[in-house]
Amino acid sequence: MTALLTDNLPLLAGAPNGIKKLRELILELAVRGKLVPQDPSDEPASELLKRIAEEKARLVAEGKIKKQKLLADINADGVPFEIPVTWEWARLGEITNFGITVKKEEIPEDAWVLDLEDIEKDTSKILQKFFLKERNSLSDKNSFTKGDVLYGKLRPYLNKVLVADEDGFCTTEILPFRCYGPFVAHYFMGVLKSPYFLSYVNARSYGMKMPRLGTEDGRQAFFPLPPLAEQHRIVAKVDELMALCDRLDARQADADSAHAQLVQALLDSLAQARNAEDFAQSWQRLAEHFQTLFTTEPSIDALKQTLLQLAVMGKLVPQDSSDEPASELLKRIVEEKERLILEEGLRTTASEDVPEADYYFTLHAGWASCRLGNLARFIDYRGRTPTKTSSGIPLITAKNVRPGFISREPQEFIADTDYLSWMTRGFPRVGDMLFTTEAPMGNVAIIDIAERFALAQRVICFQLHELGTGPFLKLTMMSSGFQAQLSDAATGMTATGIKSSRLKEIPVPIPPLAEQHRIVAKVDQLMALCDQLKARLGEARQVHGNLANALIGQALNNEKKSRAQAVDFSAYLISKLASQRTFGRVAHMKLLFLADSHLGLGLMDGYRRHAAGPLDTTIYRVEERAAQEGLYSTSIEVLKSGQEKVSYHIGANISRSIETAASALGAAQKKLDRLIALFEGRKTDDLEAVATLYAVWNDALAGGLHPNDEWLISEFRGNWHEAKERFTPDILGKWLGWMRDNGLVPTGNSAVTKSQAAFLFN
């Protein structure tokens, strides 16, 4: 490993998903020939290829394998990256046999039979071993022998690759690779687990729900083949560094556990506050150490939950003896309930008394208790599924009700003409509450949607008898105490849910209405502080992650690009595309983003989620500098539509920047030229769609996710910018396919985008 990385190991390991990225980097350096030095005395890989070809020919002549159709020659311009001169590029199907399929009846009862579920993802540890007689399987299997490399081709992002430690048989969703000549199996495994190969597979997998690698695509894959002696050295170094990662992982897990225990102990002491004054003193002591205590999202979430629990325990704000007691509030609620029974036939009701044995809360002077069913009419749409349409009246289901708020994604509709006949159970009002009964159970939010909307599927609307009680009631129902009551009353094994008949009997504390307002205001203030902490944490993690990604990029690219700057690559793009009518500032920005991210140029790290896609506002300074240095200039034209279009004009000094960029790119110049060619003549909307999809995909991978197309499309349309809703799911699905076909698949190693507001993965 380069000195650059060893010197910055703490930075890399401490970055978000840092140790995982460190493991990936080790494998990527290994397959690029950058992990161990080359030895000129090693027999070159070209000789190894000759022996492989001889062995393959012998097996064909003896009838042990079938003669396969020739694979396409490898063009030096088409290889994924540069490799040392003693190495060779080969196609996977050229050097390996994929195993033999055997009928189930031909497999001995005591033979080991391996399924994908037996292999742990990423680590590739064998979780369990079964013999054929222990499997309820009727399908044919692939045979393998000890030392074969077994590759899980179904959902390949799970990274299930291992070296067989004995003979056996496996599902046909596992490909057993056996090299025709001498090779080191664990080097072979390392290539198949490397980010390079995963990127190749992601670009060629088919199937949205259960993606898999096709056999022919597997045969066509490029394989970086080192000399045999170097393969041994690489495996030894990889083992050494992976052991180091294991120690770092264990150390980090211990530190995280100790930190979580410390935070929980301090929060428990905060929860023991006797009253509001005691809480204020404890909070002040805690606040002095916020920056060192609350350094993870789970710790901030634990703080939020503690604050909610303190709120419903009446310990956040002092009681005021002059407040109208809650008993008077309940009298008005009872009067309204009786009126609704008499005039509208209200049927929602619950037991009147709440014995102390049912209390999970403390009642202060002036407080009271009441069961949920006596506070609101329950409008229950749980078991109904309407006919959905592509437009019309918005439909709110359990998917839309999040903890504390209503999301408008996913967007579903019913026909306008069906609204009145569908909503016969009652119409929700602004200020009423929505509650999810299962999948997920216990999410609650106050309605803030003024327009008409329909309800369905696992949602109950609480039509409150006193709207002013909603905000405090929401806090109560989000608290750990109430959620524990829900769990106790829930039913179901696979999908846990709560019946309305049980839900309405759960009691809640009722403070005086004036105190409820003070509690809600205090919670809002403290939650805003927690959100600020989380935002700062996110920014710090992003900076940390970007620094780590920059180091990774330098390690993989031998720091060649440090001499070239954003303005040089900008000028390179302008020199190729300025003459095209469709090329303007948005296209310039998106193409620069794609070049930066896909080729790992490390030009910018401040990309934001903008209406037109990923944007780094320093692009404006880049254009100013280009004009000052005579590289290119801009002019603005007002189109018939009233929109402004920026055009670019090549300057006298542009050749200097073109040469600088080309020199920094080296062999990657051809990749940039290919990227530019992909978008020649395309509309700006096309570039916007692809650049944004690339950013969404990269952000997800950087966050440790393995998103499918459905997730990417939902994230694009729902969590980027409202302007993105104009791109239909069908169009975005086609662009994702196009990106895979053209190798525009991110790895998660480029800079993640920053939200214009707070952004969290769902």
N, C-alpha and C positions, 0 to 999 in steps of 0.2 A: 504494500500500500504506500502511496506517495507520502512524503513528509508533510505536504499540505494537509492531508487528512489526519495523520497521527497527531499533528500539532493542534488540530481543531476537533479532536474526538469528543470532548465534553459538549461542544456546541452541537455537533451532529447528533449525539445520543440524546441530548436534552430537547431537541426540536420535536414538534408534534409528529407522532409516529416515527420518531428519530431512529430508534433501534431497528425497527422494521425496514426503514429506508437504508440504514447502514448495512443490513444483511443483503438487501437488493443491490446496493452499490458494490459490495464485495463480489457478488456473482457477476455483475456487469463488467467490472474491471477484469475479472478472471477470463470471461469469454472474449474480451477485446485484446488480451495479451498484455495487460497493464498491471497485473497483480504481482508477478514474479519476473525477474530479468530473464531474457533469452540467453541461451548458451550456444555459441556458434559451433560447438562440437557435437550438438545434437543432430541425429539423422533428421533431415527435413521432412515435413509432412507429405511432400510430394512422393517420397519413397513409400510412406505408409499407404497412400492412396493406390500406389501400384500393387502392393501386397493385397489390399482389399479387393481390387479388381481381379487379381489372380485367383483369390479364394472364391470369389463370386462365380467366376467362370468355371472353376472346378465343381462347385455345387450344382451348377446348371448341367454340366456334362454328365454328372452322376445321377441326374434326375431327382436330386433332393430338393431343389427349388425350381420354380418356373422362370423362364426368361421373361424379364419385364420390359415394357416398352421404354425406349430411351427417354431420358429427361432432358429438358432444354439445357443448352450450354450456359455457363455462367459468364455474363458480361461484366467486366470490371466496373462499368458505369452503374450497374444495378445493385451492387452489393450494399448491405446496410451500413457498414462502417469499415474503416481501415484496420487491417490486421498486420502483425509482424511478417517480415519477408520469409521467415521459415515456416509460416503457417500456410494453409490452403483453405479456400472455400469449397465446400461440397454440398450437394443436395442430400437431404436426409434419406430419401429413397434410394440414393446411389450407394450409400455405405451401410444400410441396415436392412434387415428382414423384419416384417411386422408380425411375425408369429403365425401359427397355424390354428385354424378353427377346428374344434373337435365336437362331435355330437355328444350329447349328454350321456347316452347309453354306453359310450366308449370310455367314460371316465370312471376310474376305480372308486369304490365307496369310501375308501380311507384317504383319498387325495385331498390336498388343501385346495379350497375354492375361495378365491378372493373377490369381494364386491367392493364398490366404491365406498359404501358406508363403513367399511372396515378400516379406512385410511383417514387419519386426521388431516384437515386442511392445513396448508402451509408447511407444517412440520413434517408431514408425510409419515408420521409414526403409525405402525400397525396397532390398531386399537383392539382387535380381536381376530382370532383364527378359527375357521370352521372347516370341517370335512364335508364332502359332498352329502354324506348320509345325514348331516345335520342341517342341510340347506333344503328349503322347499322350492326347488328350482327345476324348471323343465326346459330351459333354453340352452342352446349351444354355448360353448366356452372357447376362449383362446388359451392355448397351452403356452407355458413359459418354463424356462430352466433357471437354476441358480445363477445369478450374475446378470440376468436380463434386466433392462431398465423398463419399468412399468409406468405408463403414462395415462392418466385419467383424461379422456378426451371430452367427456360430458361436463359442462360448466368448468372449463379449464382454468378459469380465474381462481378456483379453489386450490390450485397448485398441488395436486395430488400426484407426486412423482416419487418413485423409490426404486432401489435396487433389490431385486428378489434375493432373499437369503436361503431359499430352497426351491425345489421344483414345485409346480402346481398348475392350476387352471384359474382363469379369471373371466369376469363378464366381458362381453365384446365391447363394452364402453371403456375398457382399459386396453391400450395398445402395448404389447410386449416388444420392445426394440432389442434386436440382437445384431451386433456389428459383424460384418463379414470377415474382418481381420482383427488383429490385436488392438485393443483399446482399453481405457480405464473407465469402468462403468460409472464411477462417481463423478468423473468429469462430464460424461455424457448427461448424467442426471442434472448436474449444475447448469448446463446449457439449457435444458428443457425447463428449468425453474427460474431462469434469468429474466429480468425485465425485458431484454431484447426479444426473447422467444414469446413471452406473454403478450407483448405488443403485437407481434406477428399473428399470434393466434386470435387475439381480440379483433384484429382487422379482418379475419377470415371466418370467424365462427358464424354459424347460421342457427336460427331458431331464437325467438324472442324470450320465451319463458325458460327454456332449457337449452341454452346455446351449446354447440358442440363443434369440434374440429373435424372437418371432412378428411377422409383418408388421403385423397389425392392432394389436398392442400398440405397435409403433413409430409407427403413424399417430396413436394416441391420446395419445402422450407430450406433456407440457407443454413448450413452448419459450419461454424468456425472450427477448423481442425488443427490443433497444434501438434508438434512432434510428440511421439509417445513418451519420451523422457520428461518433457515439459508438462504433459498431462499429470504425471505423478507429482511433480513439484507444485502444480496449481492446486491439486486436491489436498495436499499436505498443508498448504498455506490457507486454503479455504477452511479446512477443519480447525486450524489454529485460531483464525479470526472469528469463526462462528462460535467457538468456545468462549472467546472474549465477549461476544455479544450475549451469550447465555449468562455470563457473570454480571454484565451490565444490566440485563433484564432482571435478574434476581435482586441486585442491589436497588434498582429502581422500584421494584415491587415492594421491597422491605420499607423503603423510604416513603412510598405512597401509603402503605398500610399504617405506618407510624404517624404520618401527617393526618390521615383520616381519623385515627383514634384520638389524636390531640384535638382536632377541630370538634369532633363529636363531644368530647369531654367538656370543652369550653362552652359549647352550645347547650349541653345538658345543664351546666351551672347557670347559664343565662335563663333557661326555662324554669329554674328554681326560684326566680325572683318572686318576692312576697307580694309586691305591688308595683305600681307605675314608678314610684320614686326609686325603689330598689332596682327596677329594670334600667332606669336612666343611668344610675351609677355603674351598673355592670356593663351596659352598652358602651359607656364612655371608655371604660378600661379596655374593652374589646376593640373599640374603634382605633385605638392607638397602635394596634398591631394588625390592622386589616391587610396591609400590603404583604405581610409575611405569612399570615394565616390563610387567607382566602386566595389561593394561587391556582386553584383548579375549578372547573365548572361544577363538579359534584359538591365541592365544599361550599360554593355560593348557593347552589340549589338547596343544600342542607340548611344554610342560614335562612333562606326564604321560607322553608317549611317550618323552622323554629319560630320565625316571626309570625306566621299565620297561626300557629298554635298558641303563642302568647296573646295574639289579638283576641281569639275567641275565649281565652281564659281571663280576659279583662285586665291584663297586666301591662298593656302598652301605654294607656292614658289613664289619668286619675279619674275616679268616680266623682260626680258632682251631685251633692245632696239636693240641689235645687232643680235637677232634671225631673221632668214628669216620669214617674216610675213606669216600668214596662207593663205592669198590670193594666194601666189605663190604655196603653197601646193595644193590648190583647183584647180589651173590651170592645174597642172599635173594630178590630178584626173579626170578633165573634158576631157583632152586629151586621157587618158586611156579609159574612158567611151565611147568616140566617136569612138575610134579604135575598141572596142568590138562591138559596134552597127554595124559598117561597115563590120568587118571581121567575127564576130560570131553571128550576129543577136541578140545582147543583147536587152531585152525587158524591164528590170527593169529601171524605171526612175520616177522622181517626179518633182513637180513644182520647178522652179529655185529660185524665190524670196522668202525671209523669212521676212515678215513685222514685225516691232517691236512689234506689238500687239500679235504676236505668241511667243515672247521671254518668257521663264521661267528662264532665265539665264542672266548673265551680260557679255557683250563683252568688254574686255580690249583692249588697244592699241595692234595692231598686230593680234588680234583674228578675226574670221569670224564665220558665221553660215552656215549650210547646212542641207538639209533634208536627212534622212537615205537612201531613194531610189536613191540618187545621189552619195552615197559613196560605194555602193556594188551591185553586182548582187544577187538577192534573188533566192536561190534554194529552192523551196517550196515543201516539202514532207508531208504536214500536213494531207491530207485526204487519204493517201494511207496506206494499211495494207498488207504486204507481207506474203507469205507462210513461216512459221518459221520452222527451223530444230533444231536438238539437237547439231549440231556442224557445222562449216563452217566459213562464213564471219561474223564477229561481227555486230550486229544491234544496232544502237544508236537511242533511242526514247526519248520522253519528260521525261520519268522516269530517264534517265541517266544524263540529263542536270540539274545540281544543281546550286545554286547561286555562280558563279565565277569559277566553275570547272566541269569536266566531270567525272562521276563515272562509273566504269565498272560493277556495279551491278544495276539492275538485268541483268544477262547475257542472251542474246538472239542471234539467228543466222539465216542467210538465206543460202541456198545452194550456193556453189562456182559457180555452173553452171548458177545460176540465177542473179549473180551480175551485169554483163554488161547490161542485158536486163532490170534490175530493176532500175539502176542508170542512166537512160537516161536523166534526168533533169540536171545532172551535178555532178562532183566529188569534194568533199571537200578537202581542202589542209591544211597542218599544218599552223597555223596562222590565218586561217579564223575563223569566229564566228558562234556559234550555239545559237538559240533563241527559247524559247518555247512559243507557241501561246495560249495555254490553258492547264489547269490541270497538272501543274501550269502554269499560264501566267506570262511571264516576266523574267524567269531565263535565264541567258546569260553566256557563257563560250567561251574561246578561244581554238581552237582545238590543242591538243598536242599529238595526236595519229598518229604515222608515218605509221602504217600498214593500209591496206585497211579496210574500214568499210562502211556499208550501213546506210541510213537514212530512217526514217518513223515516222508517227504518231505525229502530233502536233509540228513538228520541222521545222524551216527555217534555212538554212545555208546562212550567209552573206559572199559572196565571195568578199572580199574587193578589191577595185581598188588600194589601197595603204596599203600593209600589216602592215606597221609601225604604222598606226592609230588604230590598234586593241586594244592594252592595254588601251589607254585612253578612247576609245569608250566603252569598257566594263565597266569601272568605271562610265562613264556617264549614261549608261543604267541601272546600279545597283542603281543609286542615287534616292533619294526620289522624286526629281523634275521630272525626266524622268518617274518614275513609276506612278506618278500622271497623267502625260500626257497619259500613257497607259490606265489607268482606265477610263479617260474621253473618249477615243476613242473606248473602248471595247464595245462589244455587247453580248447579251445572258443573260438569267435570271438564269437558274440552273447552267450552265457551262459557266462562263464568258470567252470570248476569244477576240483576236484581229485579224482582217482580214489584209492580207498583203497590200491590197490597202490603208488601213488607216495607217498601221504601217510605210509605206515608206514615208508618208507625215509629220511625226513627225520631227521637227528640233532638231539639237544638236549643242552645241558650238564647235568650232574648234580652239584650240590654235595653235601657231607655233609648228612644229614637235619637235623641240629641247625642248620647254617648256613642251610638252606632256610627253617626256621622263623623265624630272625632276619631274613632278607631279606624274607619276607612281612610280618612285623610292621613293619619299617621302611617298606616300600612302603605299607602301610595307613595308617601315620602321615602320610607325605608326601602321599598321595592325599587324605586328609581335609583337609589344609591347602589343597590345590588346590581341593577342593570348596568350602571356606570362601571362598577367593578368588572363585570363580565365583559363589557365592551373593551375596557383597557386590557384585560387579560387576552381577549381575542386579538387585539392589535399587537400586543407583545408577542404572542404566539406566531402571528403572521410574519412579523419582522424576523423572529427567530427562524421560522421555517424558510423564509426567503433567503436568509443568509446561508442556511444549510443547503438549500437547493443550488445557490450560486457556487458553493464549494464543490458540490457534486458535479455540477456542470463543468467546472474547471478541471476536476479530476478526470472526467471522461473525455474532455476535449484538449487535454494537454496545455490548457491556459493559452491557446493560440489566439483567442478572440479578444484578449485584453487590450490590444492596440487599437482596435476599431471601436467606434462609438455609434450611438443611435443615429446620429446625423449621417454617418457613412452608409449605413444600411438603408436609411431612408432615401439617400441619393441613388443608391443602387436600384431600388424599386422604381423611383421616379424615372431613371434613365430607360427602363424597360417599358413603362406603362403610360408616361405622360401624354403620348400622342392619342391614347384611346379616349373616345368621347365619354364612355361610361366611368372613367376613372376620376374620382374626386377625393375630397378629404376623408369622408367616411371609409371609402374603399382603401385609401392609403393607410388609415389607422388600423383597420381590421387585418390587412395583409401584413403590416408590420408586426401586429400582435401574433399572428400565426407563425410568421418567420421566427420571431423571438422565442415563442413558446415551443414550437415543434422542433426547431433546430437547436434549442438550448443556447441561444446567443447571450442570455443574461443582460439584455439591454435595459429593461425597466422592471420595476417590481411594485408599481403602484397602480395596477389596473383596477378600475372600479366598474361596478355593474351599472352601466349607462343605458339609456333608452335604445341606443343604436348598437349596443354590444359592449365588449370590454374596451375601456378607454383609460389611457394614462395621459393626464392633462399636460404633462411635460412635452407632448408632441408639438404643442404650439411654440414652445421655446426652441424645439428642434427646427421647425420651419423658419423661425426668425434667424437662427444661427446659419441655416443653409443660405438664406438670402444675403446675410452679411458677408459670408465667405464666397459668394458667387457660385454656389453649387446649383441652386435653382430658385425660382421666385414663384409667387402665387398671384392670381387675379381672381376677382369675384364677379360672377355673372348672375343676374336675376332672371330666372326662368319664367315661362308663361304661367306656371302654377303659383308664382310668387315666392318659390323657394330659391335660396341662394346656392350656387354651385361654385366650388373652388376648382380652378384649373391650375396646372403646374407647367412651368416653362424652364427648360434646361439652361443652366448657366455655363459660363466659359470654363469654370474650374471644376466641373463635376467629375472629370476623368480621374482626378486625384483621389476623391472619395471612393469611386468605383474600384480603383486599384487597391485601396486600403481594405475595403470590405472583402474583395476577392481573395486577397492574401490571407486575411484572418479566417476566412471560410475554409480554405484549402479544398479538400475533396468534397466538402459539404456544399460547395458552390453549385454543383450540379443538382443537388437536392433543392436548393433555393430556386434555381432556374425552373425546375420542374414544378415547384409550388406556384411560382408566378404564372407558368403556362396553364395550370389548372384553372386559373381565374381570368384568363384573357378573354375579353368580350362579355363576361358575365355581368349581370345586374348587381347593383349595390346591395339589394336585398339578399341576394345569394351569398355574398361575402358576409353580410351581417348574420345570417342564419348559421353558417358554418362556423364562424369565429365564436359566436355565442355558445353553440353546442359544444365546441371544443373546450371552451372555458368551463362550462357547467360540468362536463365530463372530467376534466382535469381536477377541478375542485373536489369532486366526489372521490376520485382516486387518492388525492392527497389527504383526504379525511379518512382514509381506510375503508371506503365503501367499494362495492363491486356492482355498480348500477346496471339495470337492464334498460332497454330502450324506453319502456313505459315510464320508468322513473325519470330518465333524462328529459323526456318530453314534458312531463308534469313540472319538473324543476324549472325548465326553460320558460314555460308559459306562466307558472304560478309564483315563482320566487325570484325572478330576475327583475323585471320591470313590467308594468301594466301594458306598455306598448308592444310587448312580445306576444300578446294574445292574438294578434292578427295572423300569426303563423299557425296554420292548422296542424293537428297531430299527424295527418297523412303526409303533409309536406315535410315536416321535421323527420318523420320516419324514413322518407326517401333520402333526405340529406344524410342521415346517419348511415344508411347503406352505402351511399356515394362516398362518404368519408372512409369507411372500411375498405371499399374497393380501391381507393386511391392511397391507402396507407396513412391517412390523416387521423391517427389514433393516439391520444395522449397517454403519458405514462404516470402522471401525478407528480412529476419532479419539477415542473415549471411553476412560476409564481402563481399563487391562488388569487382570485379576485376579491376585492373588498366591496361590501354592500354600501349602497348610498345611505341606507339606514341600517338598523341592526338586522343581521341575517343569521339564521340558524338552520342546520339541516333538519328536515322533518324526521 
